Amino acid sequence: MGRLVVVGPDVAAYRVSSRSFPNREIRDREGTLTVGPTPDAPPTDNPYVEYNCLRTTPAEDAAVLGNGSHVDPIVEKLGLGYPARDALAEALLALDFEKDDYDTPRIAGVLDDGGAHVGIVRRDGLVVEAVDEPTLVATYEHDDPTSFEFPVTDAASAATTAYDLEFDHPVCAAGVARATDGFEIAVENGD
């Protein structure tokens, strides 16, 4: 399955699933959630192991989650006033799929004032969609946005539910939900 995002109108989640690099966790760095190696992880020079997986815009009017370095430019574009669809498309297209042994797709989701969007760039194309119900996209197997049952309403439940999904090799998960003033975020490291 690899990494996955579930994006719904008011809540979203990101999950790392991995056989190759299971010794990772999500750390909260003052509101930016970062995937990185655990203290006991073996050293690696793989550039795709550590990245920001969830950030909000400076004005806290949008939240972005995804499986790599494209999260940061999406946040920057949104902060400049780009619509979510354009921010997703431009960043995903510019950074393209990961140039690893598996041509791993890049996936991302956005919650903002305009609703919710999900995107993926694969070797064979780019898909960006507005969504009005929970929608799943993953790096492998489910690499086309698909309606998905995700009955949660808060960030903690989103992170825990994503972590507990019946897909193989869960490592860690993050959740985000709309709040009265901005967004609430949560982490599930399976401790």
KANORHU-V331909 format. One record per residue. N is the residue number from 1. RES is the residue in one small letter. SS is DSSP state (~ for helix, > for strand, _ for the rest). NEAR is the number of other ideal C-beta (glycine too) atoms within 8 Angstrom. D_CENTER is the distance of its C-alpha to the mean C-alpha in Angstrom with 2 decimals. Layout:
N:RES:SS:NEAR:D_CENTER, N:RES:SS:NEAR:D_CENTER
This chain:
1:m:_:11:13.96, 2:g:_:11:11.82, 3:r:_:12:8.06, 4:l:>:17:6.82, 5:v:>:18:5.08, 6:v:>:14:8.02, 7:v:>:14:8.84, 8:g:_:12:12.40, 9:p:_:9:14.81, 10:d:_:8:14.65, 11:v:>:17:11.89, 12:a:>:16:8.26, 13:a:>:17:6.60, 14:y:>:17:4.29, 15:r:>:16:7.18, 16:v:>:14:8.96, 17:s:>:12:12.14, 18:s:_:11:14.70, 19:r:_:5:18.45, 20:s:_:4:18.84, 21:f:_:11:17.18, 22:p:_:8:17.22, 23:n:_:8:18.37, 24:r:>:15:15.20, 25:e:>:10:14.07, 26:i:>:15:11.86, 27:r:>:8:14.20, 28:d:>:9:14.48, 29:r:>:7:16.13, 30:e:_:4:17.63, 31:g:_:7:14.63, 32:t:>:9:12.15, 33:l:>:14:10.14, 34:t:>:11:10.71, 35:v:>:13:10.54, 36:g:>:8:14.15, 37:p:>:11:17.23, 38:t:_:7:19.27, 39:p:_:4:22.82, 40:d:_:4:24.28, 41:a:_:10:22.07, 42:p:_:4:24.23, 43:p:_:4:24.09, 44:t:_:8:22.17, 45:d:_:4:22.10, 46:n:_:7:19.01, 47:p:_:4:17.01, 48:y:_:8:13.69, 49:v:_:11:13.92, 50:e:_:6:13.15, 51:y:>:11:10.64, 52:n:>:11:9.03, 53:c:>:14:5.45, 54:l:>:13:6.32, 55:r:>:12:9.47, 56:t:>:13:11.97, 57:t:_:13:14.65, 58:p:_:5:18.03, 59:a:_:5:19.57, 60:e:_:8:16.87, 61:d:_:8:16.98, 62:a:>:12:13.33, 63:a:>:14:9.90, 64:v:>:15:6.95, 65:l:>:15:3.29, 66:g:>:14:2.58, 67:n:_:14:5.27, 68:g:_:10:8.11, 69:s:_:8:10.71, 70:h:~:12:9.97, 71:v:~:16:7.90, 72:d:~:9:11.45, 73:p:~:12:13.46, 74:i:~:15:11.54, 75:v:~:13:12.30, 76:e:~:8:15.77, 77:k:~:12:16.47, 78:l:~:16:15.70, 79:g:~:9:17.93, 80:l:_:6:20.56, 81:g:_:4:20.66, 82:y:_:9:19.00, 83:p:_:6:18.03, 84:a:~:14:14.34, 85:r:~:9:15.34, 86:d:~:9:17.06, 87:a:~:13:14.55, 88:l:~:14:11.91, 89:a:~:11:14.84, 90:e:~:11:16.44, 91:a:~:13:13.72, 92:l:~:16:12.62, 93:l:~:9:16.35, 94:a:~:7:17.43, 95:l:~:11:15.32, 96:d:_:8:15.62, 97:f:_:10:14.61, 98:e:_:10:14.89, 99:k:_:5:18.60, 100:d:_:8:18.71, 101:d:_:2:20.99, 102:y:_:6:18.74, 103:d:_:9:17.63, 104:t:_:12:14.02, 105:p:_:12:12.11, 106:r:>:15:9.26, 107:i:>:15:6.60, 108:a:>:18:5.01, 109:g:>:17:6.01, 110:v:>:16:8.72, 111:l:>:15:11.14, 112:d:>:13:14.42, 113:d:_:5:18.16, 114:g:_:6:18.28, 115:g:>:11:16.14, 116:a:>:16:12.80, 117:h:>:15:11.54, 118:v:>:16:9.40, 119:g:>:15:9.94, 120:i:>:15:10.60, 121:v:>:13:13.22, 122:r:>:10:15.38, 123:r:_:5:18.79, 124:d:_:3:20.43, 125:g:>:5:18.72, 126:l:>:10:16.20, 127:v:>:10:15.12, 128:v:>:10:13.92, 129:e:>:9:14.84, 130:a:>:9:15.49, 131:v:>:14:15.05, 132:d:_:6:17.41, 133:e:_:7:16.58, 134:p:_:12:13.67, 135:t:>:15:12.27, 136:l:>:13:10.62, 137:v:>:16:9.67, 138:a:>:14:9.58, 139:t:_:11:10.79, 140:y:_:9:14.21, 141:e:_:6:16.47, 142:h:_:10:14.39, 143:d:_:10:13.54, 144:d:_:7:14.77, 145:p:_:10:13.26, 146:t:>:8:15.32, 147:s:>:6:16.39, 148:f:_:8:15.49, 149:e:_:4:17.32, 150:f:_:12:15.21, 151:p:_:4:17.97, 152:v:_:11:16.51, 153:t:_:6:17.16, 154:d:_:11:16.04, 155:a:~:13:13.23, 156:a:~:9:15.08, 157:s:~:10:15.67, 158:a:~:18:12.10, 159:a:~:15:11.17, 160:t:~:12:14.49, 161:t:~:13:14.44, 162:a:~:16:11.20, 163:y:~:12:12.83, 164:d:~:7:16.08, 165:l:_:9:15.28, 166:e:_:3:18.01, 167:f:_:10:16.23, 168:d:_:6:17.59, 169:h:_:9:16.84, 170:p:>:13:14.42, 171:v:>:12:13.82, 172:c:>:15:11.63, 173:a:>:15:9.10, 174:a:>:18:7.99, 175:g:>:22:9.02, 176:v:>:17:9.96, 177:a:>:14:13.04, 178:r:>:6:15.53, 179:a:>:7:18.52, 180:t:_:2:22.00, 181:d:_:4:21.37, 182:g:>:7:17.77, 183:f:>:12:14.90, 184:e:>:9:14.95, 185:i:>:14:12.35, 186:a:>:13:12.79, 187:v:>:13:12.33, 188:e:>:14:13.64, 189:n:_:7:14.99, 190:g:_:7:17.43, 191:d:_:2:20.39
